[in-house]
Amino acid sequence: MAEPIKYEDFAKVELRVAKVLEARPHPNADKLLLLQIDVGDVQKQIVAGIKQHYTPEQLVGKLIVVVNNLEPAMLRGESSNGMLLAATSGDKVIVLSPDDPECVPGAKIK
């Protein structure tokens, strides 16, 4: 079990609903995909290590959950400006997605 954190620390994490606009393989990595996402007020790129579990076609148009305020990072020469959230169940990776298709990009998760 992970070490407990204070609510004030958790409150710093900005979780948002995003819509995947484009998805393509990372040019310099076998396990990464580049995702262009709409987070309501801005569009940006994130890099996700889910290529072995999802095709780009499965992701385009999908609503996902992202950490919106993660510090930008360069991953194999590509900028990542957030983090997609996914669960692991055995060998399977499952991208977290709102179950209501009317949920709008940018919606805050509390």
C-alpha positions as CSV (number, residue, x, y, z in Angstrom):
1,M,0.0,0.0,0.0
2,A,1.2,3.5,-0.8
3,E,2.1,6.0,1.9
4,P,-1.0,8.1,2.8
5,I,-1.0,11.7,1.6
6,K,-2.8,14.8,3.0
7,Y,-5.8,16.1,1.2
8,E,-3.9,19.3,0.5
9,D,-1.4,17.4,-1.6
10,F,-4.2,15.5,-3.5
11,A,-6.0,18.8,-4.1
12,K,-3.0,20.1,-6.1
13,V,-3.7,17.4,-8.8
14,E,-6.0,18.8,-11.5
15,L,-7.9,15.9,-13.1
16,R,-9.9,16.7,-16.2
17,V,-11.9,15.0,-18.9
18,A,-10.2,15.3,-22.3
19,K,-11.2,14.2,-25.8
20,V,-8.6,12.6,-28.0
21,L,-8.5,14.5,-31.3
22,E,-5.6,12.7,-32.9
23,A,-3.4,9.7,-32.0
24,R,-0.3,8.4,-33.7
25,P,2.7,6.2,-33.0
26,H,5.7,7.9,-31.4
27,P,8.4,8.1,-34.0
28,N,11.2,7.1,-31.6
29,A,9.6,4.6,-29.3
30,D,7.9,1.2,-29.7
31,K,5.5,1.5,-26.7
32,L,4.4,5.1,-26.9
33,L,1.6,6.9,-28.6
34,L,1.3,10.7,-29.2
35,L,-2.1,12.0,-28.4
36,Q,-3.5,15.4,-29.3
37,I,-6.2,16.2,-26.8
38,D,-8.9,18.8,-26.1
39,V,-9.1,19.7,-22.4
40,G,-11.9,22.3,-22.9
41,D,-9.9,25.5,-22.8
42,V,-6.8,24.3,-24.6
43,Q,-5.5,21.6,-26.9
44,K,-2.2,19.9,-26.1
45,Q,-0.1,16.8,-26.7
46,I,0.5,14.0,-24.2
47,V,2.7,10.9,-24.6
48,A,1.2,7.7,-23.4
49,G,2.7,4.2,-23.0
50,I,-0.3,2.3,-24.3
51,K,0.7,1.4,-27.8
52,Q,0.7,-2.3,-27.0
53,H,-2.9,-2.1,-25.7
54,Y,-4.7,0.4,-28.0
55,T,-4.5,1.4,-31.6
56,P,-4.7,5.1,-32.6
57,E,-8.1,4.4,-34.2
58,Q,-9.5,3.1,-30.9
59,L,-8.5,6.3,-29.1
60,V,-9.6,9.1,-31.6
61,G,-12.9,10.6,-30.4
62,K,-12.6,8.8,-27.0
63,L,-13.1,10.7,-23.7
64,I,-10.3,10.1,-21.3
65,V,-9.2,11.3,-17.9
66,V,-5.9,13.2,-17.6
67,V,-3.7,14.9,-15.0
68,N,-3.9,18.3,-16.6
69,N,-1.3,20.2,-14.5
70,L,1.6,17.8,-14.6
71,E,4.9,19.5,-15.3
72,P,5.8,19.2,-19.0
73,A,8.3,16.5,-19.9
74,M,10.3,15.5,-23.0
75,L,9.8,11.8,-23.8
76,R,12.1,10.5,-26.5
77,G,12.1,13.9,-28.2
78,E,8.4,14.7,-27.9
79,S,6.7,17.0,-25.5
80,S,4.2,15.6,-23.0
81,N,1.9,18.1,-21.3
82,G,-0.1,15.9,-19.0
83,M,-0.7,12.3,-18.2
84,L,-3.5,9.9,-19.3
85,L,-4.9,7.7,-16.5
86,A,-5.3,4.0,-16.9
87,A,-5.9,1.0,-14.8
88,T,-4.1,-2.4,-15.0
89,S,-6.0,-5.6,-14.6
90,G,-3.7,-8.6,-15.0
91,D,-2.0,-8.1,-18.4
92,K,-4.7,-5.7,-19.6
93,V,-4.4,-1.9,-19.5
94,I,-7.7,0.0,-19.4
95,V,-7.8,3.7,-20.2
96,L,-10.1,5.5,-17.8
97,S,-13.1,7.1,-19.5
98,P,-16.3,8.7,-18.3
99,D,-19.3,6.5,-18.9
100,D,-21.6,9.4,-19.9
101,P,-20.8,10.4,-23.5
102,E,-22.3,13.9,-22.8
103,C,-19.4,14.7,-20.4
104,V,-17.6,17.6,-21.9
105,P,-13.9,18.1,-22.5
106,G,-12.5,20.1,-19.6
107,A,-14.9,18.9,-17.0
108,K,-13.2,18.8,-13.6
109,I,-13.0,15.5,-11.7
110,K,-13.4,15.9,-8.0
